Each structure stands twice: as C-alpha cells, then as structure tokens.
Amino acid sequence: MRIEQLQAFLAIADTGNFGQAARQCGVTQSTISRQIQALEATLGTLLFHRTAQAKLTVAGEKMLARAKKICQEWETIIQEVGDLQDGKQPELCVAAIHSVCSHYLPPTLQQFCRDYPDVQLRVTSLGSDRALKVLRDGLVDVAIVMNNRFLTTSPEMVVELLYTEKIQVLMAVNHPLTQFSEIPWTELANYTQVVFKEGYGMQRLVQEWLSAHNIAVKIAMELNTLDAFRGVVRQGEIIALLPETALMEARQDPSLRVRPLAEISDDLLTFEANNRLVTNLTREVVLVTTSDRLTIPPISHFCKLVREYSNFSQASVIQKSILA
C-alpha cells in the first residue's frame, strides 16, 4: 500500500469521478485507475462501485475515515520535516560537562539566542559518559564532553576536537605538596584523593593514568560538583586531580592551591612500563553530534559557534592559568 494510492482513493471519494480525481491529483486517469486497482488487490475487495458516479462500497466506507487520518499524518510529517530542514525546529538540546557549561558555553548560548530567537535552547550539565548515552538515545542534539572513543565509534557519530587541557592537582593552602612548584607524579601515591563519581569521564581517565604509572589509587570519596571538591579539599590533606578549566574558581580561593604535574621527559614518553605507555596527564574535550543533525541549520550553526568560542576561550583560560 502506497500513500499515492490512498490519496487517489480520497480524491475519487471526494469527486465521485475517476477523471476529476486524476485532474485533482495531477496524474492521468489511467494512472488513477491503476492505483485503485492495486489498492483493491492489496485489500482483496472492491472499494468503489463502477457506475456513472463512483460510489464507495461497504469496504470503501470502512476505509474512508482511516485513509483520511493516514494522509493527514503524512502531510504533517512532510511539513515537520520541511520545517526541520528550514531551521524551524522548536528546540535544541545540549548536554555538556560542568566546566564547559560554566566557562565556554555562556557566550555561545547568548549568540545562538540572538541568531535563532525562535529556537528554545535546553542545556543540561552531565558527566561525559551519561551525556554521550543521551545523545545516542536521541534525547539531545549535541554533547560537549571529555573524549571517550569507546562511546563514539558508531559511523553516524561526528566527533570534533575542541581543545586539549592538562590535569592539575588541587590541594589546601597548607598542604605538604605546596612545597613543589610542579608535583612529581610519584608523590601522588602518598595522598588520598577525591574523585568524580562513576559515569564521569574524569574518574576513568585519572584511574587509568595512575594505574599505568603503577600508582595505587587511594579514594576517600566520590563527588559530582566542583563546589563539593573545593569544600572537601580545603579541609585537610585530601587532593584532587582536575582539568584546568575546572580549577578557575579554585585559583581565586585563598584557602586552596593549584599545582601542575611535573612534565614527563621525552625519553620516558616513549618508554613502556608493564606494556603501558607512560604519558603526561591531559584530557581531550570534544563536540559530538550525528551526521544527520549537522544538516539541520540551527544545530550546524550552534556547532560552528562552539568551535569559534572554544578557540577564543581556551586561549583565555591558558593565559589566566599562566598569570595565576
């Protein structure tokens, strides 16, 4: 059964004449006749009495109301898909990690609202793994997260690197590690850490890196807000490994200190200990969407703004980090 056959059926029911229905549908009368014959063959019954005026049979009467609903739904679909391609979508949903929501997105969101005032923006702060899941489930249009290649391998996924940033150490102002201008990574084994909850990419990144460096992870607790991290760390000798953008408020807090990890020398960077490559600790922040969504003007424009503002903002963050 095809939509053209139902449209032909409705046109004949409306006009009572095959010829008039053909003109209404913009096809030849023979085409209309073939469409109805094919429809009747599918249903196994006649839909019209072939008299001077085409009249509905009992089966045709039964079909009339449902055929109207199907064709109305089809018209609605055409309209909605057309509106989507014309950039007339009602909302754009974004999931992003907390540091991106706090520091990178605000200017992007403001500019997007000026460019597309009729599109409702919905932004949710989520951990990277959770954000990628809701993107795969079709609940959001764009995710801005820490890269996780295991969750973005589907062929429809489009992944763009926005920036790479270093992971640094957050500690209390009187912490023993403040004696170092750069923290030797071997010192991390001596202190208990507070980490992000499961489902946040940072927990996996830190634990994998420490394991690769043969450092036993001592976890005091799991949290999911930066305010909570700062509150816990300032109380004693617990430390936290966090990305630069998550430490901007901490740098302004007199009760806290931020120190970079010591860079690993080039010769060690190519040395494999226990079959694991020794590397510096960094994270990649990426923009993830799907190829079909990039064909929709508001989503494409939003992604363009994110790329533009992330380049500017990352340069600003690096400058602030150096000055601090």
N, C-alpha and C positions, 0 to 999 in steps of 0.2 A: 504494500500500500504506500502510495506516494502523496505528498502534500498537494501536488498539482491535480491529482485525481479527486481529492476531497474538495478542492477549490472549484473544479469543474462540476462536481455534484451539487455544490451550493449554488453555483451560477444557474444551473438548469432548474433547480428547485425554486429559485427566485424568479426566473423569467418564464418558466414553463415551455421553453423552446430551445432546441439544440443550437439553432443558428444564432439566436440572440445571445445565448450563453457563450458561444465561440467568440462573438464580437466583444463581449464584456471581458473575456479572458485574454483577448488579443491573439487568438490562435484560429486555425481553420476548423470548420465544422467536422471534418473527418478526424482531426486530432481529438476534439472533444468526444466524439463517438468512441474512439479507441480507448481513451482514458476511462470512460464509464464502463465499457466492456471489460477492461482489465480489472476495474474495481469490483464489478459484479462477479467476475471469475474468481477473484480472491475470496469474496464473501460467500460464493456459491448460491446466489439468489439474485433476482432482478430487483432493481431499485426504482425503475420507472415503468409505467405503462406507456408503450409507444403508440400514442393516439395523436390526433391533431394537436393536442396540447399535452406535453409530457407531464404526467401526474405521478406523484410518489406512490409506490406500493406500500404495503404494511411495513416491510423491511426498511424501505426508504424513510418512512415516518419515524421509525425507531432510531434510525441513524442520524436524522437531521440535527437534533439538538447537540449531540456529541461531536458531530462534524464541525458545527459552528464553534464549539469550545476549542477543539483542536486547532482550527485555523486562526482563532483569536489569539491563542497561546503562541502560535507560530509568528504572527505579526508582532506580538510583544517581544519575542526573542530577537527578531530582526531589528526592532527598534532599540532594544537594550544593547545588543552587540554593536550596532552602529554608533550609539552614543558613547560606548566604551572606547571605540577606535577614534572617535572625535574628541576624546578627552573630557567627556561629560560624566565621569564616574562620581558617585556621591561621596566616597571617602577613600582615603589612602591610609593603610595601616602599616606601622613601622614597629619593629622590635629591635632594641639596641641595648648594649651593655651600659652599666651605670655611668662609667666615665665618659662615654660618648654622649649620653643624654645630658650630662652636666656641662660639658665643655665644648663639644663640637656641634651638636645639633641646634642649639638656640638660634644662631644667625641663619642657618639653613631653613629652619622652620618658619622664621619670620619672612624670609624672602619668598619661600614657596607660597605662603598665605597671600602675599601681595600678587604673585603671579597667577595663582589659581584660587581666587577668593570663594568660589563655589564648591570647592572640594574640602570636605571635613578631614582634618588630619587627626589620626589616633596613634599616639606614641606610648609604648609600654617598655619599661625597663625590665630586662630579663637576663639571666645568665646565658652564656653563649650556646650551650647545648640545647637549652629549652627554646631559645629564640629560633634556632635552626629547625627544631621539631615543628614549631607552629608555622614556620614558613613552608615546610614540606607538606603540612596538613592543609595549607591554603588559608590559614587564619590571618596571616599578614602578607603584605606585598613585598616588603624589603626587610632584611635583617642586617644589622651592623654589629659585628661580633669579632671575637678572637677566632682566628682561623682554626678549623678542625677538618682536615682533609677527609677523614672517615665519614663525615656527615654531609659532605658537599660533592660526592663523586657521581651523583646522578647526572645523566647527559643534559638534562634541561636546566641544571643549575649554572648560573653565571656568577663567578667569583672574581672580584677586583680588589687588589691590594691597595689599601688607603695609606697605611704607614706602618713602620716597624718601630717599636719603642723598647727601651731597656727596662728590666725589672730591678727595683732597688729595695733597700732594707729600711723599714720603718721601725723606730725604737723610741724609748723615753729619753728625755733630755739628759738624764744622769746614767744612762745605760753604759756598761763597760765597753761596748763596741764603738762608742763615740770617740774613743781614742784613735780610731782609724779614719783616715780621710777616704779610703776605699776599703771595703770589707773583704778580707781574704775568704774565699768560699769555704775553706777548711774550717773557719770559725763558726759556720752555721750549725755544725753538729753539736755545739756546746749550749744551744739555747732552744727553749720550747717555742713553738710557733703557733700563731692563729692563722687559719686558712679559710678560703671560701668554701661554702657548702658544696656537696656533690651536685653535679649538674652545671657548675660554673667551670668554664674552661681553665681558669687560673689554678684551681686545685690540681687538675690533671697535669698542667704544664709544670708547676713547681715540683710536684711529687716525682714526675718522670725525670726532671733535670737533677734533682737531688739524688735519686736512685742511680742515675748514670754516673754521678760523681762519687758514688759509694758513701753517701751521707745518709745516716739513719734519720728519718723524719720523726720529730717529737711534736705531736699535735696536742695543744691544750684544748682547743675548741674550734668549731666551725661557725662562721658568721656569713651574712649576706648583704651587709650595708657598710659603707665606708665610715660612717659615723661610729658604728659599733667597733670597727677595727681601731680607730683612733682612741676611743674610750678605753678599750682593754689594754692597748699597748702602753699608754701613758701611766698605767698603774704599777708597772714593775719591769721585769727582765724578759717578758714575752716579746718576740719580734714578729714582723710580718713581711713577706716578700710581695710587693705590689708594683704594678706598672707606673711609669712616670705620671701619666695623666690622672691616676687615682690618688696621687700624692700632692696635688696642688694645694689643697686646703691645709694639709699637714705641714707644708713648708712655712705656712704663716702662723703656725701654732707654737708659742714659746715653750710649751711643755713636751714637744716632740722634736725628733731629729730624723733626717733622711740622709742615708749614705748610699753611694753607688757600690756595686760589687766590683771587686778588682777585675780588670780585664785579663783574660787568659791569653798567654803568649801565643804567637803564631805557630811555634813548634808543637805546642800542646793541642792546638786546634785541629791538627791533623793526626793526632795520636789516639788510637783506640784502646781504651782500658776495658777489659772484660767484654770485648766486641761491641762497645758503645762509644760513639764519637763524643769527645769532650768539646763542648761549645760554650760560648757566652750565653747568658740567660736573657732572652728577648721574647717578645710576642708580636705576632702579626695581627693587625686589625683590618678586617676585610668587609666589603659591602657584598651582600649576597642577595640575588633575586633569581627569577627564572626568565628564560629567553622569551617566552610569550608575554610576560609582563613588561619587558623592555620595549615592546611595540606599542604600548599604551602611553600616550603623550604625558599625562601627569606623572606617571611613575618614571618614565625616561628622564623627564625634567628634574624630578627630585633627585635621582641618582647623579645627574650632572652637577647639581648644586652641592651635593655631598662631596663629590670629588674636588670641586673647586674650593670649598670652605675647609676641607680637611687638610689640603696642602697649606693653606694660609695659617690655619690653627695650629698645625703641628710645628711649623716654624716658630710660632709664638710661644708654644709650650717649651720647646727646646731652649729658646732664649731665656725664658723665665727660670728654667732649671739651671742654666749656667749662672745666671745672676744670683740665684739662691745659694 
